[in-house]
Every structure is written in structure tokens, then in C-alpha cells.
């Protein structure tokens, strides 16, 4: 198996490349060098399909982040830095300026949960306001909300007018975190949107109110959701049902049973239905809600009986 190995030396702009062959299960490779390399990268072109465990030190990863040309090199570096190192924050600050959005996103997720220096806060705010990639903007907005950035309400409201829906969803999330009343106002204005990311966030906001007036929003969107957004949206629906109980709960159980037993609905909606029914039952009291718990169990049994997908039938055994 041919492989290229790059040796980086302090003070030199370009690495020294060696070509080697790996032909044993366990093999030691020795390369000549006038001094100890600052960094060694095996498979320098990242062409070998493999799982890597090269035990690089923090200093080596820092050097790699600053000098290695490939995305995978810098991505490995930014995710492997030692958080307690003195230069950790300054390295993340460098990564936030990387030309590739994946590195900027990774750096944002590695930021500590508090005590940002002013330079980091300013940089993240710029990314939240105007980064060219929606993933970076979205993560930056949420991160700023979590550290209670004083300008987050303005940034979040600006995000609501963005074209990428992921950014709009992040804006709603940020408002929900810092200003729930303002978030509800924004959610009401976006209630006709059918993009899953937005519907999911609005569902969470409406569920947190505990107000039955928002149940029609769920009814309207239950069968439109797909993927993990469906799971989250149905969980919000279940939470609101538990809070409202009474006729609303009984109607909600029937809706979930109808969706879960209908093989024409998407598998995501069917599994979300049975999962939500199980979660609702676990939140009810056997002393005061015995009839509803029985009705829910009958609905779960009916969904199991109706299911034709072998994979889902296997998953349903946990309910």
C-alpha cells in the first residue's frame, strides 16, 4: 500500500515529502531528518480509507491547524486541541477565520460555554450577522444566545429575514432562549411556513406555553414532517397534550393512533406517533388518568398490529 508522508520543520514553509510502502499488518517506518519535525502527517493526501489514531500532541495539532493545507488536516486539528492549553482560545480564533466553512463551524462548536474574550465575541457576532454559509451563521447565532450576548435579540430578528431557513430557525431558537415573548410574536408571523426546520422550532415554542390554542398548529403539520424533525415536533405535541389534558388529550391520542396505523403515512411519522404516545403515558398519573393510559396502550397495540415494515416492528418492541 503506497502512502505519502509529509514532515514539517519549524521555520520552513513547505513540508518534506517521503513516499513509503506499507506491506505488513504492524510496521515501523523510519525516515531520515536533520532535526525533529514539528509535525508528521501520514497519508498526506488523505487517500487511504482508514480509521486514524496518530496520538498527536496539542503542539503538533496547533502546528497542523496553522500550516496543513487540507480540510481534513485542519478539521482533525481543531477538534483535537487540548482545551486547557494556554493558546486554545487563540487557536480557535484562528480557526474562526478559516476559508472553509466546515472549519469555522467546527471552531464554533468547540468554544467554551462562558468567559469568551472580547475578540472572540466580536468575531462570532460577525459570523452570525454575515457569514456566507448558513451553517456557520446558524451555529454562531445559537452560541451567542447561550452566552447571553447583549445584541442577540437584534441578530436573531435579522436572521428571521434571511433566505436560508436554517438561519431563520436559529434566529427563532435564539429568541426563544433569551426573549420568549418576542419569539412567540415571531413564530406567529412564520406560522404559515412549511419548512421543517422552522415548523420544528415553532412547535417547541408553542408547546412551552402549555396553551391549548396552539394545538391546531400541530394538527395542521403532523403529517407533513419528515426525519428527526418529525420526532422532535411530535414530542412537542405530546408535551402540549399532557399540559392541556381533557378533550384535547383524547383527541390527540386518536390523531396519533390514526397516523401510526396508516401505512400510507411516512415511517418517520408512524414511529413518532407511537413514541409520543408512550411518552405521554409515562407523564400521566395512574391514579387520575387511568382511563387515558388504557386508551393510549390500546392505541400503541393497534399501531404495532398494523405495522408492516419489519424494521419498525422491531423498534416497536420497546414500547
Phi, psi and omega in degrees: 000111180286146178210151178252137180238125178257129175252123178257134180241139181303134177091357178245143185280325185246147178283162171265123184260136174237144174254128182231168176235132176254116182227016177227155178297318177234122188213136176254132182243129179247133180234140181280142179203145182286336179212171181289129180294148173286336182200140174237129177241112175276142187057063188297338178263002178052051182254353182264129176281111186197165170261128188256138172216084187256007168050048180282146178282169177301316181298321178294319178293324177297316178297320180296317178300321184280334192236335185288141187275336188270149178304313183298325178296311183289327178294316176300319183295310185294332179272350183250359181299148179279118187296335182275355183293148183298329184261013185301310183295319180295328177289321176296323178298322176295316181294330178294345179258006183298143180292341181261130187298329180297326177287319178298318178297316180297319179297320179299318182288343180268354181296144176295162185281353180198175176059047174284141170291158184301326182295322178291314180302316179297319182292317180294322178299321178295319178296319180297326184277326193213013179299145184287345182248131186296327180297318180295313179302315183298312181295319181298318179298314181295319179298319179295323177297321184288338176258013176057046176301133188294337180261016188293325180299317180294316179297318181295319179292325174297322181295332181295340179263005183285157176282314178295124185292336177297325179290320177299315179298320178295322177298317177297317178302316182295318177296319180299326182287322188252332186212077185304323181296316178293324178296320179295320177300316180294320180298319180298325180288335183258008189296341179271354177293145181245006178290129188303319181301321182283316179301320180299314181293316179299320178302318178296320179296314181294322179296322182296338180285334184069017186260125183295343182294344181267357180301321178301331178298320179291315180304320182294330189248355186306315185272003180264350187273152179221162174063201182293340175298326178296316180301312181295317182295318179294324177298320178296319177301313179298320178299319179291324177297318179297321181289326185268324179051207178056218182298327179299317179295315181299318179294320180295321178299317179296320179297314181294323177295318181297316180291316183294331181267352182272106182290353176277344177281161183293151177303327179296318179291323181293314180290327177295325180296310183290323178296316180294319177302316180297318180292322178297315180301321182291340180269349182272161181263132179294336181282318186254344185236030185301319182296318180293322179297319178297317179297320179295316180297322176297322178294317178298316179298320180295320179295317178299317182293324185279340188292133181250348180278117183301323181294317179292323178301323178293318179295323184295345182296340181280351183257000000 
